[in-house]
Amino acid sequence: MVHLRHVQFISRTVLVKNKNVDGAVSVLNRILSSEGVFAHYRRRLYYEKPWQTRRRVNIEICKAIYNEDMTNKITFTMRKNREEAWPGC
């Protein structure tokens, strides 16, 4: 029986090759940390006051806006993404 709070762990499967359990655990830890499971767990471990939640959410929004703007600037300035890579030549 799967409890509803543990559904997020169903689809994470890592194969152990040549009895290398340490390598499989490191791969699983990398997958879980990249998906934000560990950060979510650490946030829920202790009570977060409402002002801390607002501050964290605002910081996350600002980071997302900044990253999107930087991605747009990089793609705009890269010559390979333009229709005419070298205009005027």
PDB file with SEQRES, HELIX, SHEET and CRYST1 records, atoms N, CA, C and O in Angstrom:
SEQRES   1 A   89  MET VAL HIS LEU ARG HIS VAL GLN PHE ILE SER ARG THR          
SEQRES   2 A   89  VAL LEU VAL LYS ASN LYS ASN VAL ASP GLY ALA VAL SER          
SEQRES   3 A   89  VAL LEU ASN ARG ILE LEU SER SER GLU GLY VAL PHE ALA          
SEQRES   4 A   89  HIS TYR ARG ARG ARG LEU TYR TYR GLU LYS PRO TRP GLN          
SEQRES   5 A   89  THR ARG ARG ARG VAL ASN ILE GLU ILE CYS LYS ALA ILE          
SEQRES   6 A   89  TYR ASN GLU ASP MET THR ASN LYS ILE THR PHE THR MET          
SEQRES   7 A   89  ARG LYS ASN ARG GLU GLU ALA TRP PRO GLY CYS                  
HELIX    1 AA1 LEU A    4  PHE A    9  5                                   6    
HELIX    2 AA2 VAL A   21  SER A   34  1                                  14    
HELIX    3 AA3 VAL A   37  LEU A   45  1                                   9    
HELIX    4 AA4 PRO A   50  THR A   77  1                                  28    
HELIX    5 AA5 ARG A   79  ASN A   81  5                                   3    
CRYST1    1.000    1.000    1.000  90.00  90.00  90.00 P 1           1          
ATOM      1  N   MET A   1       0.840  -1.182   0.000  1.00  0.00           N  
ATOM      2  CA  MET A   1       0.000   0.000   0.000  1.00  0.00           C  
ATOM      3  C   MET A   1       0.883   1.244   0.000  1.00  0.00           C  
ATOM      4  O   MET A   1       1.815   1.356   0.797  1.00  0.00           O  
ATOM      5  N   VAL A   2       0.587   2.153  -0.881  1.00  0.00           N  
ATOM      6  CA  VAL A   2       1.355   3.385  -1.006  1.00  0.00           C  
ATOM      7  C   VAL A   2       0.572   4.508  -0.351  1.00  0.00           C  
ATOM      8  O   VAL A   2      -0.598   4.735  -0.661  1.00  0.00           O  
ATOM      9  N   HIS A   3       1.225   5.192   0.542  1.00  0.00           N  
ATOM     10  CA  HIS A   3       0.586   6.331   1.191  1.00  0.00           C  
ATOM     11  C   HIS A   3       0.668   7.531   0.269  1.00  0.00           C  
ATOM     12  O   HIS A   3       1.640   7.668  -0.473  1.00  0.00           O  
ATOM     13  N   LEU A   4      -0.319   8.396   0.296  1.00  0.00           N  
ATOM     14  CA  LEU A   4      -0.369   9.523  -0.629  1.00  0.00           C  
ATOM     15  C   LEU A   4       0.802  10.474  -0.461  1.00  0.00           C  
ATOM     16  O   LEU A   4       1.222  11.108  -1.429  1.00  0.00           O  
ATOM     17  N   ARG A   5       1.339  10.587   0.750  1.00  0.00           N  
ATOM     18  CA  ARG A   5       2.451  11.507   0.949  1.00  0.00           C  
ATOM     19  C   ARG A   5       3.751  10.962   0.369  1.00  0.00           C  
ATOM     20  O   ARG A   5       4.722  11.707   0.238  1.00  0.00           O  
ATOM     21  N   HIS A   6       3.789   9.683   0.019  1.00  0.00           N  
ATOM     22  CA  HIS A   6       5.010   9.084  -0.497  1.00  0.00           C  
ATOM     23  C   HIS A   6       4.932   8.756  -1.986  1.00  0.00           C  
ATOM     24  O   HIS A   6       5.783   8.033  -2.504  1.00  0.00           O  
ATOM     25  N   VAL A   7       3.933   9.273  -2.669  1.00  0.00           N  
ATOM     26  CA  VAL A   7       3.773   8.999  -4.091  1.00  0.00           C  
ATOM     27  C   VAL A   7       4.939   9.563  -4.888  1.00  0.00           C  
ATOM     28  O   VAL A   7       5.283   9.014  -5.934  1.00  0.00           O  
ATOM     29  N   GLN A   8       5.556  10.641  -4.424  1.00  0.00           N  
ATOM     30  CA  GLN A   8       6.635  11.279  -5.177  1.00  0.00           C  
ATOM     31  C   GLN A   8       7.852  10.384  -5.332  1.00  0.00           C  
ATOM     32  O   GLN A   8       8.691  10.649  -6.193  1.00  0.00           O  
ATOM     33  N   PHE A   9       7.980   9.327  -4.525  1.00  0.00           N  
ATOM     34  CA  PHE A   9       9.150   8.468  -4.602  1.00  0.00           C  
ATOM     35  C   PHE A   9       8.948   7.237  -5.478  1.00  0.00           C  
ATOM     36  O   PHE A   9       9.863   6.425  -5.617  1.00  0.00           O  
ATOM     37  N   ILE A  10       7.774   7.085  -6.064  1.00  0.00           N  
ATOM     38  CA  ILE A  10       7.492   5.880  -6.845  1.00  0.00           C  
ATOM     39  C   ILE A  10       8.323   5.831  -8.128  1.00  0.00           C  
ATOM     40  O   ILE A  10       8.868   4.778  -8.458  1.00  0.00           O  
ATOM     41  N   SER A  11       8.430   6.921  -8.845  1.00  0.00           N  
ATOM     42  CA  SER A  11       9.037   6.885 -10.171  1.00  0.00           C  
ATOM     43  C   SER A  11      10.557   7.010 -10.155  1.00  0.00           C  
ATOM     44  O   SER A  11      11.179   6.983 -11.217  1.00  0.00           O  
ATOM     45  N   ARG A  12      11.168   7.146  -8.988  1.00  0.00           N  
ATOM     46  CA  ARG A  12      12.622   7.243  -8.941  1.00  0.00           C  
ATOM     47  C   ARG A  12      13.204   5.847  -8.830  1.00  0.00           C  
ATOM     48  O   ARG A  12      13.126   5.229  -7.769  1.00  0.00           O  
ATOM     49  N   THR A  13      13.786   5.339  -9.908  1.00  0.00           N  
ATOM     50  CA  THR A  13      14.363   4.006  -9.927  1.00  0.00           C  
ATOM     51  C   THR A  13      15.782   4.103 -10.458  1.00  0.00           C  
ATOM     52  O   THR A  13      16.025   4.685 -11.515  1.00  0.00           O  
ATOM     53  N   VAL A  14      16.711   3.527  -9.714  1.00  0.00           N  
ATOM     54  CA  VAL A  14      18.108   3.521 -10.124  1.00  0.00           C  
ATOM     55  C   VAL A  14      18.577   2.079 -10.123  1.00  0.00           C  
ATOM     56  O   VAL A  14      18.381   1.357  -9.145  1.00  0.00           O  
ATOM     57  N   LEU A  15      19.194   1.660 -11.216  1.00  0.00           N  
ATOM     58  CA  LEU A  15      19.694   0.297 -11.314  1.00  0.00           C  
ATOM     59  C   LEU A  15      21.072   0.196 -10.674  1.00  0.00           C  
ATOM     60  O   LEU A  15      21.914   1.078 -10.842  1.00  0.00           O  
ATOM     61  N   VAL A  16      21.291  -0.891  -9.938  1.00  0.00           N  
ATOM     62  CA  VAL A  16      22.595  -1.157  -9.321  1.00  0.00           C  
ATOM     63  C   VAL A  16      23.350  -2.098 -10.247  1.00  0.00           C  
ATOM     64  O   VAL A  16      22.903  -3.215 -10.509  1.00  0.00           O  
ATOM     65  N   LYS A  17      24.500  -1.641 -10.745  1.00  0.00           N  
ATOM     66  CA  LYS A  17      25.305  -2.438 -11.663  1.00  0.00           C  
ATOM     67  C   LYS A  17      26.566  -2.918 -10.955  1.00  0.00           C  
ATOM     68  O   LYS A  17      27.228  -2.148 -10.259  1.00  0.00           O  
ATOM     69  N   ASN A  18      26.887  -4.168 -11.132  1.00  0.00           N  
ATOM     70  CA  ASN A  18      28.098  -4.785 -10.571  1.00  0.00           C  
ATOM     71  C   ASN A  18      28.195  -4.606  -9.059  1.00  0.00           C  
ATOM     72  O   ASN A  18      29.282  -4.401  -8.519  1.00  0.00           O  
ATOM     73  N   LYS A  19      27.063  -4.683  -8.390  1.00  0.00           N  
ATOM     74  CA  LYS A  19      26.984  -4.556  -6.929  1.00  0.00           C  
ATOM     75  C   LYS A  19      27.572  -3.246  -6.421  1.00  0.00           C  
ATOM     76  O   LYS A  19      28.114  -3.194  -5.317  1.00  0.00           O  
ATOM     77  N   ASN A  20      27.468  -2.188  -7.221  1.00  0.00           N  
ATOM     78  CA  ASN A  20      27.976  -0.868  -6.852  1.00  0.00           C  
ATOM     79  C   ASN A  20      26.835  -0.050  -6.241  1.00  0.00           C  
ATOM     80  O   ASN A  20      26.239   0.803  -6.899  1.00  0.00           O  
ATOM     81  N   VAL A  21      26.550  -0.329  -4.981  1.00  0.00           N  
ATOM     82  CA  VAL A  21      25.434   0.336  -4.305  1.00  0.00           C  
ATOM     83  C   VAL A  21      25.775   1.797  -4.027  1.00  0.00           C  
ATOM     84  O   VAL A  21      24.901   2.660  -4.118  1.00  0.00           O  
ATOM     85  N   ASP A  22      27.028   2.089  -3.692  1.00  0.00           N  
ATOM     86  CA  ASP A  22      27.420   3.469  -3.408  1.00  0.00           C  
ATOM     87  C   ASP A  22      27.219   4.366  -4.629  1.00  0.00           C  
ATOM     88  O   ASP A  22      26.750   5.497  -4.501  1.00  0.00           O  
ATOM     89  N   GLY A  23      27.568   3.871  -5.793  1.00  0.00           N  
ATOM     90  CA  GLY A  23      27.361   4.642  -7.016  1.00  0.00           C  
ATOM     91  C   GLY A  23      25.889   4.877  -7.298  1.00  0.00           C  
ATOM     92  O   GLY A  23      25.499   5.962  -7.729  1.00  0.00           O  
ATOM     93  N   ALA A  24      25.060   3.847  -7.053  1.00  0.00           N  
ATOM     94  CA  ALA A  24      23.617   3.988  -7.280  1.00  0.00           C  
ATOM     95  C   ALA A  24      23.007   4.986  -6.301  1.00  0.00           C  
ATOM     96  O   ALA A  24      22.125   5.761  -6.669  1.00  0.00           O  
ATOM     97  N   VAL A  25      23.474   4.966  -5.061  1.00  0.00           N  
ATOM     98  CA  VAL A  25      22.960   5.912  -4.071  1.00  0.00           C  
ATOM     99  C   VAL A  25      23.354   7.335  -4.445  1.00  0.00           C  
ATOM    100  O   VAL A  25      22.550   8.256  -4.300  1.00  0.00           O  
ATOM    101  N   SER A  26      24.581   7.526  -4.924  1.00  0.00           N  
ATOM    102  CA  SER A  26      24.997   8.873  -5.321  1.00  0.00           C  
ATOM    103  C   SER A  26      24.184   9.364  -6.518  1.00  0.00           C  
ATOM    104  O   SER A  26      23.835  10.543  -6.587  1.00  0.00           O  
ATOM    105  N   VAL A  27      23.882   8.472  -7.458  1.00  0.00           N  
ATOM    106  CA  VAL A  27      23.046   8.855  -8.606  1.00  0.00           C  
ATOM    107  C   VAL A  27      21.640   9.224  -8.134  1.00  0.00           C  
ATOM    108  O   VAL A  27      21.062  10.208  -8.594  1.00  0.00           O  
ATOM    109  N   LEU A  28      21.095   8.428  -7.215  1.00  0.00           N  
ATOM    110  CA  LEU A  28      19.764   8.725  -6.686  1.00  0.00           C  
ATOM    111  C   LEU A  28      19.749  10.050  -5.928  1.00  0.00           C  
ATOM    112  O   LEU A  28      18.805  10.829  -6.059  1.00  0.00           O  
ATOM    113  N   ASN A  29      20.788  10.309  -5.138  1.00  0.00           N  
ATOM    114  CA  ASN A  29      20.869  11.582  -4.425  1.00  0.00           C  
ATOM    115  C   ASN A  29      20.956  12.749  -5.387  1.00  0.00           C  
ATOM    116  O   ASN A  29      20.357  13.798  -5.149  1.00  0.00           O  
ATOM    117  N   ARG A  30      21.693  12.578  -6.468  1.00  0.00           N  
ATOM    118  CA  ARG A  30      21.803  13.639  -7.464  1.00  0.00           C  
ATOM    119  C   ARG A  30      20.453  13.905  -8.118  1.00  0.00           C  
ATOM    120  O   ARG A  30      20.086  15.060  -8.335  1.00  0.00           O  
ATOM    121  N   ILE A  31      19.710  12.843  -8.434  1.00  0.00           N  
ATOM    122  CA  ILE A  31      18.394  13.001  -9.054  1.00  0.00           C  
ATOM    123  C   ILE A  31      17.437  13.717  -8.100  1.00  0.00           C  
ATOM    124  O   ILE A  31      16.737  14.650  -8.495  1.00  0.00           O  
ATOM    125  N   LEU A  32      17.412  13.273  -6.842  1.00  0.00           N  
ATOM    126  CA  LEU A  32      16.494  13.865  -5.874  1.00  0.00           C  
ATOM    127  C   LEU A  32      16.839  15.319  -5.571  1.00  0.00           C  
ATOM    128  O   LEU A  32      15.944  16.147  -5.402  1.00  0.00           O  
ATOM    129  N   SER A  33      18.134  15.637  -5.500  1.00  0.00           N  
ATOM    130  CA  SER A  33      18.507  17.022  -5.222  1.00  0.00           C  
ATOM    131  C   SER A  33      18.214  17.929  -6.410  1.00  0.00           C  
ATOM    132  O   SER A  33      17.830  19.083  -6.224  1.00  0.00           O  
ATOM    133  N   SER A  34      18.390  17.420  -7.632  1.00  0.00           N  
ATOM    134  CA  SER A  34      18.094  18.246  -8.802  1.00  0.00           C  
ATOM    135  C   SER A  34      16.599  18.504  -8.940  1.00  0.00           C  
ATOM    136  O   SER A  34      16.200  19.538  -9.476  1.00  0.00           O  
ATOM    137  N   GLU A  35      15.768  17.580  -8.465  1.00  0.00           N  
ATOM    138  CA  GLU A  35      14.327  17.781  -8.531  1.00  0.00           C  
ATOM    139  C   GLU A  35      13.796  18.564  -7.344  1.00  0.00           C  
ATOM    140  O   GLU A  35      12.612  18.898  -7.308  1.00  0.00           O  
ATOM    141  N   GLY A  36      14.648  18.864  -6.371  1.00  0.00           N  
ATOM    142  CA  GLY A  36      14.245  19.698  -5.256  1.00  0.00           C  
ATOM    143  C   GLY A  36      13.558  18.961  -4.122  1.00  0.00           C  
ATOM    144  O   GLY A  36      12.906  19.586  -3.287  1.00  0.00           O  
ATOM    145  N   VAL A  37      13.693  17.639  -4.076  1.00  0.00           N  
ATOM    146  CA  VAL A  37      13.039  16.866  -3.031  1.00  0.00           C  
ATOM    147  C   VAL A  37      13.689  17.142  -1.683  1.00  0.00           C  
ATOM    148  O   VAL A  37      12.999  17.283  -0.673  1.00  0.00           O  
ATOM    149  N   PHE A  38      15.020  17.217  -1.667  1.00  0.00           N  
ATOM    150  CA  PHE A  38      15.720  17.463  -0.409  1.00  0.00           C  
ATOM    151  C   PHE A  38      15.420  18.859   0.125  1.00  0.00           C  
ATOM    152  O   PHE A  38      15.230  19.032   1.329  1.00  0.00           O  
ATOM    153  N   ALA A  39      15.375  19.847  -0.748  1.00  0.00           N  
ATOM    154  CA  ALA A  39      15.066  21.204  -0.314  1.00  0.00           C  
ATOM    155  C   ALA A  39      13.640  21.278   0.239  1.00  0.00           C  
ATOM    156  O   ALA A  39      13.387  21.955   1.236  1.00  0.00           O  
ATOM    157  N   HIS A  40      12.733  20.589  -0.405  1.00  0.00           N  
ATOM    158  CA  HIS A  40      11.351  20.550   0.073  1.00  0.00           C  
ATOM    159  C   HIS A  40      11.289  19.892   1.449  1.00  0.00           C  
ATOM    160  O   HIS A  40      10.574  20.364   2.332  1.00  0.00           O  
ATOM    161  N   TYR A  41      12.029  18.817   1.630  1.00  0.00           N  
ATOM    162  CA  TYR A  41      12.051  18.135   2.928  1.00  0.00           C  
ATOM    163  C   TYR A  41      12.630  19.038   4.010  1.00  0.00           C  
ATOM    164  O   TYR A  41      12.078  19.112   5.108  1.00  0.00           O  
ATOM    165  N   ARG A  42      13.726  19.722   3.722  1.00  0.00           N  
ATOM    166  CA  ARG A  42      14.342  20.601   4.719  1.00  0.00           C  
ATOM    167  C   ARG A  42      13.430  21.769   5.076  1.00  0.00           C  
ATOM    168  O   ARG A  42      13.400  22.210   6.225  1.00  0.00           O  
ATOM    169  N   ARG A  43      12.685  22.272   4.087  1.00  0.00           N  
ATOM    170  CA  ARG A  43      11.754  23.359   4.365  1.00  0.00           C  
ATOM    171  C   ARG A  43      10.618  22.911   5.265  1.00  0.00           C  
ATOM    172  O   ARG A  43      10.169  23.673   6.120  1.00  0.00           O  
ATOM    173  N   ARG A  44      10.147  21.683   5.084  1.00  0.00           N  
ATOM    174  CA  ARG A  44       9.007  21.188   5.856  1.00  0.00           C  
ATOM    175  C   ARG A  44       9.425  20.604   7.205  1.00  0.00           C  
ATOM    176  O   ARG A  44       8.566  20.273   8.023  1.00  0.00           O  
ATOM    177  N   LEU A  45      10.712  20.475   7.447  1.00  0.00           N  
ATOM    178  CA  LEU A  45      11.188  19.880   8.696  1.00  0.00           C  
ATOM    179  C   LEU A  45      10.837  20.757   9.890  1.00  0.00           C  
ATOM    180  O   LEU A  45      10.476  20.249  10.952  1.00  0.00           O  
ATOM    181  N   TYR A  46      10.939  22.063   9.720  1.00  0.00           N  
ATOM    182  CA  TYR A  46      10.622  23.007  10.791  1.00  0.00           C  
ATOM    183  C   TYR A  46       9.558  23.978  10.301  1.00  0.00           C  
ATOM    184  O   TYR A  46       9.360  24.147   9.098  1.00  0.00           O  
ATOM    185  N   TYR A  47       8.886  24.604  11.236  1.00  0.00           N  
ATOM    186  CA  TYR A  47       7.853  25.578  10.905  1.00  0.00           C  
ATOM    187  C   TYR A  47       8.488  26.814  10.291  1.00  0.00           C  
ATOM    188  O   TYR A  47       9.486  27.335  10.791  1.00  0.00           O  
ATOM    189  N   GLU A  48       7.896  27.270   9.208  1.00  0.00           N  
ATOM    190  CA  GLU A  48       8.365  28.480   8.537  1.00  0.00           C  
ATOM    191  C   GLU A  48       7.334  29.574   8.777  1.00  0.00           C  
ATOM    192  O   GLU A  48       6.163  29.436   8.423  1.00  0.00           O  
ATOM    193  N   LYS A  49       7.786  30.647   9.375  1.00  0.00           N  
ATOM    194  CA  LYS A  49       6.870  31.746   9.670  1.00  0.00           C  
ATOM    195  C   LYS A  49       6.373  32.371   8.364  1.00  0.00           C  
ATOM    196  O   LYS A  49       7.053  32.294   7.341  1.00  0.00           O  
ATOM    197  N   PRO A  50       5.201  32.983   8.398  1.00  0.00           N  
ATOM    198  CA  PRO A  50       4.639  33.538   7.170  1.00  0.00           C  
ATOM    199  C   PRO A  50       5.536  34.580   6.499  1.00  0.00           C  
ATOM    200  O   PRO A  50       5.608  34.617   5.270  1.00  0.00           O  
ATOM    201  N   TRP A  51       6.222  35.426   7.274  1.00  0.00           N  
ATOM    202  CA  TRP A  51       7.095  36.415   6.647  1.00  0.00           C  
ATOM    203  C   TRP A  51       8.291  35.729   5.989  1.00  0.00           C  
ATOM    204  O   TRP A  51       8.799  36.211   4.977  1.00  0.00           O  
ATOM    205  N   GLN A  52       8.743  34.616   6.550  1.00  0.00           N  
ATOM    206  CA  GLN A  52       9.845  33.881   5.930  1.00  0.00           C  
ATOM    207  C   GLN A  52       9.389  33.221   4.626  1.00  0.00           C  
ATOM    208  O   GLN A  52      10.138  33.159   3.651  1.00  0.00           O  
ATOM    209  N   THR A  53       8.160  32.734   4.631  1.00  0.00           N  
ATOM    210  CA  THR A  53       7.618  32.131   3.411  1.00  0.00           C  
ATOM    211  C   THR A  53       7.488  33.174   2.308  1.00  0.00           C  
ATOM    212  O   THR A  53       7.874  32.931   1.164  1.00  0.00           O  
ATOM    213  N   ARG A  54       6.936  34.353   2.663  1.00  0.00           N  
ATOM    214  CA  ARG A  54       6.808  35.420   1.660  1.00  0.00           C  
ATOM    215  C   ARG A  54       8.168  35.824   1.121  1.00  0.00           C  
ATOM    216  O   ARG A  54       8.329  36.015  -0.084  1.00  0.00           O  
ATOM    217  N   ARG A  55       9.145  35.954   2.002  1.00  0.00           N  
ATOM    218  CA  ARG A  55      10.490  36.351   1.582  1.00  0.00           C  
ATOM    219  C   ARG A  55      11.098  35.304   0.652  1.00  0.00           C  
ATOM    220  O   ARG A  55      11.682  35.652  -0.375  1.00  0.00           O  
ATOM    221  N   ARG A  56      10.964  34.012   1.008  1.00  0.00           N  
ATOM    222  CA  ARG A  56      11.521  32.941   0.187  1.00  0.00           C  
ATOM    223  C   ARG A  56      10.868  32.901  -1.185  1.00  0.00           C  
ATOM    224  O   ARG A  56      11.545  32.758  -2.203  1.00  0.00           O  
ATOM    225  N   VAL A  57       9.532  33.030  -1.203  1.00  0.00           N  
ATOM    226  CA  VAL A  57       8.819  32.991  -2.483  1.00  0.00           C  
ATOM    227  C   VAL A  57       9.206  34.184  -3.352  1.00  0.00           C  
ATOM    228  O   VAL A  57       9.388  34.027  -4.559  1.00  0.00           O  
ATOM    229  N   ASN A  58       9.337  35.375  -2.760  1.00  0.00           N  
ATOM    230  CA  ASN A  58       9.741  36.553  -3.531  1.00  0.00           C  
ATOM    231  C   ASN A  58      11.147  36.401  -4.083  1.00  0.00           C  
ATOM    232  O   ASN A  58      11.414  36.804  -5.216  1.00  0.00           O  
ATOM    233  N   ILE A  59      12.045  35.828  -3.304  1.00  0.00           N  
ATOM    234  CA  ILE A  59      13.408  35.597  -3.790  1.00  0.00           C  
ATOM    235  C   ILE A  59      13.401  34.604  -4.944  1.00  0.00           C  
ATOM    236  O   ILE A  59      14.116  34.795  -5.928  1.00  0.00           O  
ATOM    237  N   GLU A  60      12.596  33.539  -4.836  1.00  0.00           N  
ATOM    238  CA  GLU A  60      12.503  32.558  -5.922  1.00  0.00           C  
ATOM    239  C   GLU A  60      11.951  33.194  -7.191  1.00  0.00           C  
ATOM    240  O   GLU A  60      12.416  32.894  -8.291  1.00  0.00           O  
ATOM    241  N   ILE A  61      10.959  34.073  -7.043  1.00  0.00           N  
ATOM    242  CA  ILE A  61      10.384  34.746  -8.211  1.00  0.00           C  
ATOM    243  C   ILE A  61      11.423  35.663  -8.854  1.00  0.00           C  
ATOM    244  O   ILE A  61      11.551  35.699 -10.078  1.00  0.00           O  
ATOM    245  N   CYS A  62      12.165  36.403  -8.026  1.00  0.00           N  
ATOM    246  CA  CYS A  62      13.193  37.296  -8.559  1.00  0.00           C  
ATOM    247  C   CYS A  62      14.281  36.516  -9.287  1.00  0.00           C  
ATOM    248  O   CYS A  62      14.752  36.936 -10.345  1.00  0.00           O  
ATOM    249  N   LYS A  63      14.679  35.378  -8.718  1.00  0.00           N  
ATOM    250  CA  LYS A  63      15.688  34.544  -9.379  1.00  0.00           C  
ATOM    251  C   LYS A  63      15.186  34.028 -10.718  1.00  0.00           C  
ATOM    252  O   LYS A  63      15.934  34.005 -11.696  1.00  0.00           O  
ATOM    253  N   ALA A  64      13.916  33.612 -10.768  1.00  0.00           N  
ATOM    254  CA  ALA A  64      13.355  33.105 -12.017  1.00  0.00           C  
ATOM    255  C   ALA A  64      13.295  34.193 -13.077  1.00  0.00           C  
ATOM    256  O   ALA A  64      13.602  33.937 -14.242  1.00  0.00           O  
ATOM    257  N   ILE A  65      12.904  35.404 -12.692  1.00  0.00           N  
ATOM    258  CA  ILE A  65      12.846  36.521 -13.642  1.00  0.00           C  
ATOM    259  C   ILE A  65      14.245  36.851 -14.145  1.00  0.00           C  
ATOM    260  O   ILE A  65      14.447  37.059 -15.342  1.00  0.00           O  
ATOM    261  N   TYR A  66      15.217  36.898 -13.223  1.00  0.00           N  
ATOM    262  CA  TYR A  66      16.593  37.200 -13.603  1.00  0.00           C  
ATOM    263  C   TYR A  66      17.136  36.146 -14.566  1.00  0.00           C  
ATOM    264  O   TYR A  66      17.749  36.481 -15.579  1.00  0.00           O  
ATOM    265  N   ASN A  67      16.908  34.877 -14.249  1.00  0.00           N  
ATOM    266  CA  ASN A  67      17.417  33.804 -15.109  1.00  0.00           C  
ATOM    267  C   ASN A  67      16.772  33.844 -16.484  1.00  0.00           C  
ATOM    268  O   ASN A  67      17.437  33.594 -17.489  1.00  0.00           O  
ATOM    269  N   GLU A  68      15.477  34.159 -16.537  1.00  0.00           N  
ATOM    270  CA  GLU A  68      14.803  34.247 -17.828  1.00  0.00           C  
ATOM    271  C   GLU A  68      15.356  35.417 -18.645  1.00  0.00           C  
ATOM    272  O   GLU A  68      15.588  35.277 -19.846  1.00  0.00           O  
ATOM    273  N   ASP A  69      15.568  36.571 -18.000  1.00  0.00           N  
ATOM    274  CA  ASP A  69      16.125  37.721 -18.703  1.00  0.00           C  
ATOM    275  C   ASP A  69      17.533  37.432 -19.227  1.00  0.00           C  
ATOM    276  O   ASP A  69      17.864  37.780 -20.360  1.00  0.00           O  
ATOM    277  N   MET A  70      18.352  36.797 -18.396  1.00  0.00           N  
ATOM    278  CA  MET A  70      19.714  36.484 -18.835  1.00  0.00           C  
ATOM    279  C   MET A  70      19.705  35.487 -19.987  1.00  0.00           C  
ATOM    280  O   MET A  70      20.513  35.604 -20.908  1.00  0.00           O  
ATOM    281  N   THR A  71      18.813  34.519 -19.949  1.00  0.00           N  
ATOM    282  CA  THR A  71      18.697  33.558 -21.048  1.00  0.00           C  
ATOM    283  C   THR A  71      18.283  34.261 -22.327  1.00  0.00           C  
ATOM    284  O   THR A  71      18.815  33.973 -23.399  1.00  0.00           O  
ATOM    285  N   ASN A  72      17.322  35.195 -22.218  1.00  0.00           N  
ATOM    286  CA  ASN A  72      16.890  35.950 -23.397  1.00  0.00           C  
ATOM    287  C   ASN A  72      18.023  36.809 -23.948  1.00  0.00           C  
ATOM    288  O   ASN A  72      18.189  36.897 -25.165  1.00  0.00           O  
ATOM    289  N   LYS A  73      18.804  37.444 -23.077  1.00  0.00           N  
ATOM    290  CA  LYS A  73      19.921  38.265 -23.537  1.00  0.00           C  
ATOM    291  C   LYS A  73      20.979  37.417 -24.232  1.00  0.00           C  
ATOM    292  O   LYS A  73      21.519  37.808 -25.266  1.00  0.00           O  
ATOM    293  N   ILE A  74      21.268  36.262 -23.660  1.00  0.00           N  
ATOM    294  CA  ILE A  74      22.288  35.394 -24.243  1.00  0.00           C  
ATOM    295  C   ILE A  74      21.845  34.891 -25.609  1.00  0.00           C  
ATOM    296  O   ILE A  74      22.628  34.901 -26.559  1.00  0.00           O  
ATOM    297  N   THR A  75      20.595  34.451 -25.713  1.00  0.00           N  
ATOM    298  CA  THR A  75      20.122  33.961 -27.007  1.00  0.00           C  
ATOM    299  C   THR A  75      20.033  35.087 -28.031  1.00  0.00           C  
ATOM    300  O   THR A  75      20.212  34.853 -29.226  1.00  0.00           O  
ATOM    301  N   PHE A  76      19.758  36.307 -27.575  1.00  0.00           N  
ATOM    302  CA  PHE A  76      19.685  37.434 -28.508  1.00  0.00           C  
ATOM    303  C   PHE A  76      21.068  37.804 -29.038  1.00  0.00           C  
ATOM    304  O   PHE A  76      21.224  38.109 -30.220  1.00  0.00           O  
ATOM    305  N   THR A  77      22.061  37.775 -28.165  1.00  0.00           N  
ATOM    306  CA  THR A  77      23.396  38.201 -28.589  1.00  0.00           C  
ATOM    307  C   THR A  77      24.176  37.119 -29.326  1.00  0.00           C  
ATOM    308  O   THR A  77      25.167  37.422 -29.991  1.00  0.00           O  
ATOM    309  N   MET A  78      23.745  35.857 -29.220  1.00  0.00           N  
ATOM    310  CA  MET A  78      24.464  34.799 -29.932  1.00  0.00           C  
ATOM    311  C   MET A  78      24.154  34.898 -31.419  1.00  0.00           C  
ATOM    312  O   MET A  78      22.992  34.970 -31.818  1.00  0.00           O  
ATOM    313  N   ARG A  79      25.183  34.902 -32.216  1.00  0.00           N  
ATOM    314  CA  ARG A  79      24.996  35.076 -33.650  1.00  0.00           C  
ATOM    315  C   ARG A  79      24.338  33.872 -34.323  1.00  0.00           C  
ATOM    316  O   ARG A  79      23.696  34.022 -35.363  1.00  0.00           O  
ATOM    317  N   LYS A  80      24.488  32.701 -33.750  1.00  0.00           N  
ATOM    318  CA  LYS A  80      23.937  31.524 -34.417  1.00  0.00           C  
ATOM    319  C   LYS A  80      22.412  31.475 -34.346  1.00  0.00           C  
ATOM    320  O   LYS A  80      21.783  30.728 -35.095  1.00  0.00           O  
ATOM    321  N   ASN A  81      21.812  32.265 -33.453  1.00  0.00           N  
ATOM    322  CA  ASN A  81      20.355  32.253 -33.331  1.00  0.00           C  
ATOM    323  C   ASN A  81      19.696  33.318 -34.192  1.00  0.00           C  
ATOM    324  O   ASN A  81      18.469  33.406 -34.232  1.00  0.00           O  
ATOM    325  N   ARG A  82      20.488  34.125 -34.879  1.00  0.00           N  
ATOM    326  CA  ARG A  82      19.918  35.163 -35.743  1.00  0.00           C  
ATOM    327  C   ARG A  82      19.628  34.590 -37.128  1.00  0.00           C  
ATOM    328  O   ARG A  82      20.232  33.606 -37.555  1.00  0.00           O  
ATOM    329  N   GLU A  83      18.688  35.232 -37.814  1.00  0.00           N  
ATOM    330  CA  GLU A  83      18.380  34.785 -39.181  1.00  0.00           C  
ATOM    331  C   GLU A  83      19.581  35.019 -40.088  1.00  0.00           C  
ATOM    332  O   GLU A  83      19.967  34.145 -40.864  1.00  0.00           O  
ATOM    333  N   GLU A  84      20.171  36.216 -39.982  1.00  0.00           N  
ATOM    334  CA  GLU A  84      21.377  36.517 -40.756  1.00  0.00           C  
ATOM    335  C   GLU A  84      22.498  36.704 -39.743  1.00  0.00           C  
ATOM    336  O   GLU A  84      22.559  37.717 -39.045  1.00  0.00           O  
ATOM    337  N   ALA A  85      23.379  35.720 -39.671  1.00  0.00           N  
ATOM    338  CA  ALA A  85      24.387  35.696 -38.612  1.00  0.00           C  
ATOM    339  C   ALA A  85      25.346  36.879 -38.706  1.00  0.00           C  
ATOM    340  O   ALA A  85      25.733  37.440 -37.681  1.00  0.00           O  
ATOM    341  N   TRP A  86      25.726  37.257 -39.894  1.00  0.00           N  
ATOM    342  CA  TRP A  86      26.686  38.356 -40.074  1.00  0.00           C  
ATOM    343  C   TRP A  86      26.065  39.410 -40.992  1.00  0.00           C  
ATOM    344  O   TRP A  86      26.346  39.427 -42.190  1.00  0.00           O  
ATOM    345  N   PRO A  87      25.220  40.291 -40.440  1.00  0.00           N  
ATOM    346  CA  PRO A  87      24.559  41.279 -41.285  1.00  0.00           C  
ATOM    347  C   PRO A  87      25.564  42.312 -41.827  1.00  0.00           C  
ATOM    348  O   PRO A  87      26.469  42.752 -41.118  1.00  0.00           O  
ATOM    349  N   GLY A  88      25.381  42.680 -43.091  1.00  0.00           N  
ATOM    350  CA  GLY A  88      26.226  43.693 -43.713  1.00  0.00           C  
ATOM    351  C   GLY A  88      27.508  43.137 -44.303  1.00  0.00           C  
ATOM    352  O   GLY A  88      28.312  43.909 -44.826  1.00  0.00           O  
ATOM    353  N   CYS A  89      27.736  41.830 -44.241  1.00  0.00           N  
ATOM    354  CA  CYS A  89      28.969  41.262 -44.815  1.00  0.00           C  
ATOM    355  C   CYS A  89      28.714  40.611 -46.132  1.00  0.00           C  
ATOM    356  O   CYS A  89      29.639  40.084 -46.751  1.00  0.00           O  
TER     357      CYS A  89                                                      
END                                                                             
